[in-house]
Amino acid sequence: MAYRILCVPAVAIAIASLASTPMTGQPATTVGTKAATAASSATTHRSDRSAATSAAPAARGVWTPTRTPDGQPDLQGYWTNATFTPLERPAEFAGKDFFTPEEAAAYEKQRIDAFLGQPADNIHYDDAIWQTEPYKKGVSGLRTSLIVDPADGRIPPLTPEGRRRAEERAARRGNPADAAQNRSLLERCLTWGADVPPLLPAVYYANLQIIQSSGYVAVLTETIHSARVIPLDGRPHFGPKLRQWLGDSRGRWEGNTLIVDTTNYTDKTAFRGSGERLHVTERFTRVDAETIRYEFTADDPSTWTRPWSAVIPMKKMQGPLYEYACTEGNYGLANILRGARVEEARAAAAATAVTK
């Protein structure tokens, strides 16, 4: 299981130059450390952080964003995209775009009760202690799904190529001890998906930090501790032979909206079944002092029959972020594979003995 350790993460050093120019009205750029301490209840855990969150949509009245010294709309600070709203609309809400306030409250309670109702025979960490944040995690804008296009709130069907790729990946997962590459990216601590653009909420620690300088925007995610540095100078994307887990991001401003275009993914990233032709367009818009409206469109003609889009409000929270040191799966991996080879050798020896 991933855990946090008491050291200053290297990512803070890597982006230190981005924070060298002071920005108006924002805290100093830091990534903190602390010893994990179990709280007495879920409501008091991690009480050093808070966020103003609400089930209601952000106010859409006239609001003028503050700006950085070089004139960019100021997106800086600590944010959370934690939400109970599912990415795809559940079958029981088919044809229903929005909850009523009463339905939203009931849905939230259902999710909280399930979270707090960890069975006694689930021999694991106490989820209610170590996964709980002090800020409210509600339903985003009363929506029944984060996906807003297609209208049914569902990821479009897979293409024939997408289905073939999904079957091949499933076959590899069905033989997890055959090779390191057959283990999940999560288990291998490469990415949990929450740091891959688009930025979907993590299961826990769904927190991030945005830092700006004159030519770059950096997005740091707490889970799984990635830092995406986005140039704003109009440079072209990498050539087609250079591919990355998080893709290659390029940003530009259109009015008060930061638009980030990401290509050059590796086919191993596999965002919701995607291949290396994945193309993601993100839009970050500060709509009030407490909220960034985050929108994205994912397009991969080799995977889905059409592009699809989602909207996820990001709410301001109290920092800092904490290092998320994910290594345990990597340490165990060698023994998992070694043990499988030993079992295979024993089975082969037994089979040989029977035939003699």
Secondary structure, 3 states (H helix, E strand, C coil): CCECCCCCCHHHHHCHHHHCCCCCCCCCCCEECCCCCCCCCCCCCCCCCCECCCCCCCCCCCCCCCECCCCCECCCEEEECCCCCCCCCCHHHCCCCECCHHHHHHHHHHHHHHHHCCCCCCCCCCHHHHCCCCCCCCCHHHECCCEEECCCCCCCCECHHHHHHHHHHHHHHCCCCCCHHHCCCCCCCCCCCCCCCCCCCCCCCCEEEEEECCCEEEEEECCCCCEEEEECCCCCCCCCCCCECCCEEEEEEECCEEEEEEECECCCCCHHHCCCCCEEEEEEEEEECCEEEEEEEEECCCCECCCEEEEEEEEEECCCEECCECCHHHHHHHHHHHHHHHHHHHHHHHHHHHHC
